[in-house]
C-alpha cells in the first residue's frame, strides 16, 4: 500500500488514519503532513513513494511543487509544535467513534476537497516547510491568529502565506493532549470559516516541527559467547539538560531557576491561548532580561521580562521566592489552574483570565553555592494518597484479623459428655 495518496470526493479521513498504522517507523524523527484545497478545487496528483519511506527536504519540495501547481496561492500553514501519526490514531475516532474525534473540523475539510497525505516526513523537512511554501509564491510569511485574520480583508488575486502556530502538551499534570488537540482543531475551523466567509480560495497545510512520539529502532547485536544473535535496543546518548537560569547580585549567583516548560495562558475570545516561555528563558546562548530582580539574605524576587508575548509588546513575570533557607524547592508540576496563585485584587482585575503552569520546576533563592542546586525539598509530601490508602487498608485487615482471633478464643467446648453405658444426663430446667 502506498504511503502517499491523493484523496478526493467521498474518500474519508478514516482511510488516511488507518494508513498511519501500517506506515513503517524508523529511528529518524518523523512528522506527518497533510495538505488540502478549498471546496471545489483540487491538488495535482503526486507519485507515491515506497511504503515506510521518510520524505526528505528535497522530496518534500518536489511534492509541494507538484501538488500546488494548480492549487490557489493563498496558503494557510498550521504549524503545531509536536505531532505524530499516533495522535490521529488515539484521538481521531478511527474506530467509528466520531463523536470522540478531536479532528472534526480537519476531517470535514478533507472530506469536502482533495487532499495530500504524507505520514512520514523528516522533521528537518517540516522545519523548512514555511520556507518551501514561501518559495512557491514569493511572499513573506505572516504569523497570525483567528482574531487578527477576522479583521483583515484578503484579496484572492494576491498571493499570501499565513502561518498559525499551534501548541502541543503531553504533560499529565497540565492540560491533557486531547484538550490541546481539540483546541487546535477549533482554531483550524475558525480560520477556514473566515476564509470561506470572505470567498477566498486557499490551500492549507497542517504539520509540526517535532514528533510527539519517537520510536526507537531495534537492531540485532551479535554476542559471540554462545554464538547467538540477540535483539538489543540501540539507544542514543541522553541529551544534555539546559543549565538553570542565574541571577547574580554583586558578582555572585543568588537565584537559580529551572523548568522544562513555563507556559502562560490567557483566556481570550472564549478559548485559552498559550505560549511556552521556556525557549526564551533557558538554554545555551539565551539571556533573558532580569531587570527588577533582587536578592538578599531574607528576601528574593525574580523578575522575567519578555517582548511580543500573546500580542503584548511588553510582558513581565514577577515571582517572590518563598523557599527553605538551606535547600532548593522542586515540584513536578505547579499550575495556577489548580492552585490559586493569581488572586484578583478587585472585581475589575483580570487575574482570572490568566494561568501559569510550570513543569518539572526547581528554584533556589537563598544560600546558592555555585551553579548547582542544593538538596531539593520536593512539594510532594511523604504521606501521599497511595501511602494513606495502603495504611488504611492494612489497618482494616489487622482489625478484621484481630476480631476473628478474639471470637475464636471465646469459643467454649462442652466439659461433660453423654456416656451410652451409663445413665442419661439430666439437665433440670429452671422455671
C-alpha positions as CSV (number, residue, x, y, z in Angstrom):
1,X,0.0,0.0,0.0
2,X,1.3,3.4,-0.8
3,X,2.5,5.7,1.9
4,X,1.4,8.8,0.0
5,X,-2.1,9.2,-1.5
6,X,-4.2,11.8,-3.1
7,X,-7.7,11.7,-1.6
8,X,-10.7,13.3,-3.2
9,X,-14.5,13.2,-3.3
10,X,-16.1,10.9,-0.7
11,X,-12.8,9.3,0.4
12,X,-12.9,9.5,4.2
13,X,-10.4,10.5,6.8
14,X,-10.6,7.0,8.1
15,X,-8.5,5.6,5.3
16,X,-5.8,8.1,6.0
17,X,-5.8,7.3,9.7
18,X,-5.6,3.6,9.0
19,X,-2.7,4.2,6.7
20,X,-0.8,5.7,9.6
21,X,-0.9,2.4,11.4
22,X,0.8,0.4,8.6
23,X,3.4,3.0,7.8
24,X,6.8,1.7,8.9
25,X,8.5,3.6,11.7
26,X,12.2,4.4,11.7
27,X,14.6,5.8,14.3
28,X,14.6,9.1,12.4
29,X,12.2,11.8,13.7
30,X,9.1,11.6,11.6
31,X,6.3,14.1,11.4
32,X,3.0,13.7,9.4
33,X,1.9,16.3,6.9
34,X,-1.5,16.8,5.3
35,X,-2.5,19.4,2.7
36,X,-5.8,20.2,1.1
37,X,-7.5,22.8,-1.1
38,X,-10.7,24.7,-0.6
39,X,-14.1,23.5,-1.8
40,X,-14.3,22.9,-5.5
41,X,-10.6,22.9,-6.1
42,X,-8.1,20.0,-6.3
43,X,-4.5,19.3,-5.8
44,X,-2.4,17.9,-8.6
45,X,-1.7,14.1,-8.1
46,X,1.6,13.1,-6.7
47,X,3.6,10.0,-7.4
48,X,3.5,7.7,-4.3
49,X,6.9,6.7,-2.8
50,X,7.5,3.3,-1.3
51,X,5.7,2.4,1.9
52,X,7.6,3.4,5.0
53,X,9.8,5.8,3.2
54,X,10.7,9.0,5.1
55,X,10.3,12.1,2.9
56,X,13.4,14.3,2.8
57,X,13.7,18.0,2.3
58,X,14.3,17.7,-1.5
59,X,11.4,15.2,-1.9
60,X,9.0,17.4,0.1
61,X,9.9,20.4,-2.1
62,X,9.2,18.3,-5.2
63,X,5.9,17.0,-3.8
64,X,4.7,20.5,-2.9
65,X,5.7,21.9,-6.3
66,X,3.6,19.2,-8.0
67,X,0.6,19.3,-5.7
68,X,0.4,23.1,-5.6
69,X,1.0,23.7,-9.3
70,X,-2.8,24.1,-9.9
71,X,-3.9,25.0,-6.3
72,X,-4.7,28.5,-5.0
73,X,-1.7,30.6,-3.9
74,X,-3.4,31.8,-0.7
75,X,-1.5,29.4,1.6
76,X,-2.5,28.6,5.2
77,X,0.2,26.8,7.3
78,X,-1.0,25.3,10.6
79,X,2.3,24.6,12.3
80,X,2.0,22.6,15.5
81,X,4.8,22.2,18.0
82,X,4.6,18.4,18.0
83,X,2.6,15.8,16.1
84,X,2.8,12.1,15.3
85,X,0.6,9.7,13.4
86,X,-0.2,8.0,16.7
87,X,-2.1,11.2,17.7
88,X,-4.5,10.6,14.8
89,X,-5.0,7.0,15.8
90,X,-5.5,7.8,19.5
91,X,-7.7,10.9,19.2
92,X,-9.1,10.7,15.7
93,X,-12.1,8.4,16.4
94,X,-10.9,5.9,13.7
95,X,-12.9,3.1,15.2
96,X,-16.2,4.6,14.4
97,X,-16.4,6.9,17.5
98,X,-16.7,10.1,15.5
99,X,-18.2,11.9,18.4
100,X,-15.0,11.4,20.3
101,X,-12.7,12.7,17.5
102,X,-10.7,15.8,18.2
103,X,-10.1,16.4,14.5
104,X,-13.7,17.1,13.4
105,X,-13.0,20.3,11.5
106,X,-9.9,18.8,9.9
107,X,-11.9,15.7,8.8
108,X,-14.7,17.8,7.4
109,X,-12.3,19.9,5.4
110,X,-10.6,16.7,3.9
111,X,-14.0,15.1,3.1
112,X,-15.1,18.2,1.1
113,X,-12.0,18.6,-1.0
114,X,-8.9,16.7,-2.3
115,X,-6.0,16.3,0.0
116,X,-2.4,15.1,0.1
117,X,-1.3,12.9,3.0
118,X,2.4,12.3,3.9
119,X,2.5,10.1,7.1
120,X,6.3,10.1,7.4
121,X,8.2,13.4,6.7
122,X,11.6,14.1,8.2
123,X,11.4,16.7,11.0
124,X,14.3,18.6,9.3
125,X,12.0,19.0,6.2
126,X,8.9,20.1,8.2
127,X,11.1,22.7,9.9
128,X,11.6,24.3,6.5
129,X,8.1,23.9,5.2
130,X,7.4,27.6,5.8
131,X,10.4,28.5,3.6
132,X,9.4,26.0,0.9
133,X,5.9,27.5,0.8
134,X,7.4,30.9,0.7
135,X,9.4,30.0,-2.4
136,X,6.2,28.8,-4.1
137,X,4.5,32.1,-4.0
138,X,7.5,34.5,-3.4
139,X,5.8,36.1,-0.4
140,X,6.9,36.6,3.2
141,X,5.0,34.6,5.8
142,X,2.6,36.4,8.1
143,X,2.2,35.0,11.6
144,X,-1.4,35.4,12.7
145,X,-4.3,34.2,14.9
146,X,-8.0,33.9,14.0
147,X,-8.8,37.2,15.7
148,X,-6.3,39.1,13.6
149,X,-7.4,37.3,10.4
150,X,-11.0,38.3,11.0
151,X,-10.0,41.9,10.9
152,X,-8.2,41.7,7.6
153,X,-9.7,41.7,4.1
154,X,-7.8,39.3,1.9
155,X,-7.5,39.6,-1.9
156,X,-8.0,36.4,-3.7
157,X,-5.7,37.6,-6.6
158,X,-2.8,38.5,-4.3
159,X,-0.7,35.5,-3.0
160,X,-0.2,35.3,0.8
161,X,1.3,32.9,3.3
162,X,-0.5,32.9,6.6
163,X,1.2,30.9,9.4
164,X,-0.8,29.8,12.5
165,X,1.3,28.3,15.4
166,X,-0.5,25.7,17.4
167,X,0.7,24.3,20.8
168,X,1.0,20.8,21.9
169,X,1.1,19.4,25.5
170,X,2.0,15.9,26.6
171,X,2.3,16.6,30.3
172,X,0.0,14.7,32.5
173,X,-0.3,17.5,35.1
174,X,-1.1,20.2,32.6
175,X,-3.9,20.4,30.1
176,X,-4.3,17.0,28.5
177,X,-3.2,16.3,25.0
178,X,-6.7,15.6,23.8
179,X,-7.9,19.0,25.0
180,X,-5.0,20.8,23.4
181,X,-5.6,19.0,20.0
182,X,-9.3,19.8,20.3
183,X,-8.5,23.4,20.8
184,X,-6.1,23.4,17.8
185,X,-8.8,21.8,15.7
186,X,-11.2,24.7,16.7
187,X,-8.6,27.2,15.5
188,X,-8.4,25.4,12.2
189,X,-12.2,25.5,11.9
190,X,-12.3,29.2,12.7
191,X,-9.7,30.1,10.1
192,X,-11.4,28.0,7.4
193,X,-14.7,29.6,8.3
194,X,-13.2,33.1,7.9
195,X,-11.7,32.2,4.5
196,X,-15.0,30.8,3.3
197,X,-16.9,33.9,4.6
198,X,-14.5,36.1,2.6
199,X,-14.8,33.8,-0.5
200,X,-11.0,33.5,-0.7
201,X,-9.8,30.2,-2.2
202,X,-6.9,28.7,-0.3
203,X,-4.5,25.8,0.1
204,X,-3.9,24.6,3.7
205,X,-1.0,22.6,5.1
206,X,-1.1,21.0,8.6
207,X,2.2,19.6,10.1
208,X,4.5,20.0,13.1
209,X,8.1,20.8,13.9
210,X,8.8,17.7,16.0
211,X,7.2,14.3,16.6
212,X,5.2,13.8,19.7
213,X,6.4,10.2,19.9
214,X,9.7,8.8,18.8
215,X,10.0,5.1,18.1
216,X,13.4,3.6,18.7
217,X,14.7,1.1,16.1
218,X,15.7,-2.3,17.3
219,X,18.9,-3.5,15.7
220,X,20.4,-7.0,16.0
221,X,23.6,-7.3,18.0
222,X,25.7,-10.5,17.9
223,X,27.1,-11.9,21.1
224,X,30.0,-14.3,20.4
225,X,29.9,-16.1,23.8
226,X,27.3,-18.6,22.8
227,X,27.2,-17.6,19.1
228,X,23.6,-16.4,19.4
229,X,22.1,-13.3,17.7
230,X,20.1,-11.2,20.2
231,X,17.9,-8.2,19.7
232,X,19.2,-5.2,21.5
233,X,17.7,-1.7,21.5
234,X,20.0,0.9,20.1
235,X,19.8,3.9,22.4
236,X,21.3,7.3,21.8
237,X,23.2,9.3,24.3
238,X,20.9,11.3,26.5
239,X,20.5,14.9,25.5
240,X,22.2,17.5,27.7
241,X,19.9,19.4,30.0
242,X,19.9,23.2,29.7
243,X,21.6,25.0,32.5
244,X,19.4,26.8,35.0
245,X,18.7,30.5,34.9
246,X,21.0,32.5,37.1
247,X,20.6,35.9,38.7
248,X,23.7,37.5,40.1
249,X,23.9,40.2,42.7
250,X,27.3,41.8,43.2
251,X,29.0,39.2,41.0
252,X,27.7,36.1,42.9
253,X,24.8,33.9,41.9
254,X,21.9,34.3,44.4
255,X,18.9,32.9,42.5
256,X,18.6,29.7,40.4
257,X,15.6,28.7,38.3
258,X,14.9,25.9,36.0
259,X,11.7,24.4,34.4
260,X,11.1,22.1,31.5
261,X,8.1,24.1,30.5
262,X,7.0,27.6,31.5
263,X,3.5,28.1,30.0
264,X,1.4,31.3,30.3
265,X,-2.2,31.2,29.1
266,X,-4.8,33.9,28.6
267,X,-8.5,33.3,28.2
268,X,-9.5,35.3,25.1
269,X,-12.5,35.1,22.8
270,X,-13.9,32.0,24.5
271,X,-10.7,29.9,24.5
272,X,-7.3,29.7,26.1
273,X,-4.3,31.0,24.2
274,X,-0.9,29.5,25.4
275,X,2.7,30.4,25.0
276,X,5.7,28.5,26.3
277,X,8.4,30.8,27.6
278,X,10.9,28.1,28.3
279,X,12.8,28.5,25.0
280,X,13.2,32.2,25.8
281,X,14.3,31.6,29.4
282,X,16.6,28.5,29.4
283,X,19.2,27.2,27.0
284,X,22.7,27.9,25.7
285,X,23.0,31.5,24.4
286,X,19.7,32.6,25.9
287,X,20.0,35.7,28.0
288,X,16.6,36.8,29.4
289,X,16.1,40.3,30.8
290,X,16.1,40.1,34.6
291,X,15.9,43.8,35.3
292,X,14.0,44.4,38.5
293,X,15.2,41.2,40.3
294,X,16.8,41.4,43.7
295,X,18.0,39.2,46.5
296,X,19.5,39.3,50.0
297,X,19.6,37.0,53.0
298,X,15.9,37.3,53.8
299,X,14.1,38.3,50.6
300,X,14.4,37.3,47.0
301,X,12.5,38.5,44.0
302,X,12.8,37.2,40.4
303,X,11.5,39.4,37.5
304,X,11.4,37.9,34.0
305,X,10.9,40.4,31.2
306,X,9.8,39.4,27.7
307,X,8.6,41.0,24.5
308,X,5.9,40.1,22.0
309,X,4.2,37.5,24.1
310,X,0.5,36.8,23.3
311,X,0.2,40.0,21.3
312,X,1.7,42.1,24.2
313,X,4.7,44.2,23.4
314,X,6.0,44.1,26.9
315,X,5.4,41.1,29.2
316,X,6.7,40.7,32.7
317,X,6.6,37.8,35.3
318,X,7.3,38.7,38.9
319,X,7.8,36.0,41.4
320,X,8.6,36.4,45.1
321,X,10.5,33.4,46.3
322,X,9.3,31.6,49.5
323,X,11.5,28.6,49.9
324,X,13.6,26.8,52.5
325,X,16.7,28.8,53.6
326,X,19.2,25.9,53.1
327,X,17.5,23.9,50.3
328,X,16.1,24.3,46.8
329,X,12.4,23.8,46.1
330,X,11.3,21.3,43.4
331,X,7.9,20.3,42.1
332,X,6.8,18.1,39.2
333,X,4.0,20.5,38.3
334,X,2.8,23.8,39.5
335,X,-0.3,25.3,37.9
336,X,-2.5,28.2,38.8
337,X,-5.4,26.3,37.3
338,X,-5.4,24.1,40.4
339,X,-3.9,26.3,43.0
340,X,-5.0,30.0,43.2
341,X,-1.6,31.7,42.7
342,X,-3.1,34.5,40.7
343,X,-5.6,36.3,43.0
344,X,-7.6,39.2,41.7
345,X,-7.2,42.4,43.7
346,X,-10.6,43.8,42.7
347,X,-13.7,43.0,40.7
348,X,-12.1,44.6,37.6
349,X,-8.9,42.7,37.9
350,X,-8.4,40.2,35.1
351,X,-6.2,37.8,37.0
352,X,-8.8,35.0,36.5
353,X,-8.2,35.3,32.7
354,X,-4.6,34.2,33.2
355,X,-2.9,30.9,34.1
356,X,0.7,30.0,34.7
357,X,2.0,26.4,34.5
358,X,5.5,25.1,35.3
359,X,6.5,21.5,34.6
360,X,9.5,19.9,36.3
361,X,10.1,23.1,38.2
362,X,13.0,23.9,40.6
363,X,14.1,27.1,42.2
364,X,16.5,28.3,44.9
365,X,16.7,31.8,46.2
366,X,18.9,31.6,49.3
367,X,22.4,30.2,50.1
368,X,23.2,29.5,46.5
369,X,26.7,27.9,46.1
370,X,27.9,27.9,42.5
371,X,25.7,27.0,39.6
372,X,24.2,23.8,41.1
373,X,21.0,23.5,43.1
374,X,21.3,22.4,46.8
375,X,19.4,19.4,48.1
376,X,15.8,19.7,46.9
377,X,12.8,19.8,49.1
378,X,10.0,18.3,47.0
379,X,6.5,19.6,47.0
380,X,5.1,16.0,47.2
381,X,4.5,15.1,50.9
382,X,5.8,11.9,52.3
383,X,2.3,10.6,53.0
384,X,1.0,10.5,49.5
385,X,-2.6,9.4,48.8
386,X,-1.3,6.0,47.8
387,X,0.6,5.6,51.1
388,X,-2.5,6.6,53.0
389,X,-4.7,4.1,51.1
390,X,-2.2,1.3,51.9
391,X,-2.0,2.2,55.6
392,X,-5.8,2.4,56.0
393,X,-6.3,-0.9,54.1
394,X,-3.7,-2.6,56.2
395,X,-5.3,-1.3,59.4
396,X,-8.7,-2.6,58.4
397,X,-7.2,-6.0,57.6
398,X,-5.5,-6.1,61.0
399,X,-8.7,-5.1,62.8
400,X,-10.6,-7.9,61.0
401,X,-7.9,-10.4,61.8
402,X,-7.9,-9.3,65.5
403,X,-11.6,-9.6,65.8
404,X,-11.6,-13.1,64.2
405,X,-8.9,-14.3,66.6
406,X,-10.8,-12.8,69.5
407,X,-14.0,-14.6,68.5
408,X,-12.1,-17.9,68.1
409,X,-10.6,-17.6,71.6
410,X,-14.0,-17.0,73.1
411,X,-15.3,-20.4,71.9
412,X,-16.1,-22.9,74.8
413,X,-16.4,-26.6,74.3
414,X,-18.6,-29.0,76.5
415,X,-16.9,-30.2,79.6
416,X,-19.4,-33.2,80.1
417,X,-20.4,-35.8,77.5
418,X,-23.1,-38.4,77.5
419,X,-21.9,-41.9,78.3
420,X,-24.0,-44.5,76.3
421,X,-23.3,-47.2,79.0
422,X,-24.3,-45.0,82.0
423,X,-27.4,-43.2,83.0
424,X,-28.5,-40.3,80.8
425,X,-27.5,-36.8,81.8
426,X,-30.4,-35.0,83.3
427,X,-30.4,-31.3,82.9
428,X,-33.0,-29.6,85.1
429,X,-34.9,-26.8,83.6
430,X,-35.1,-23.6,85.7
431,X,-38.5,-22.0,85.9
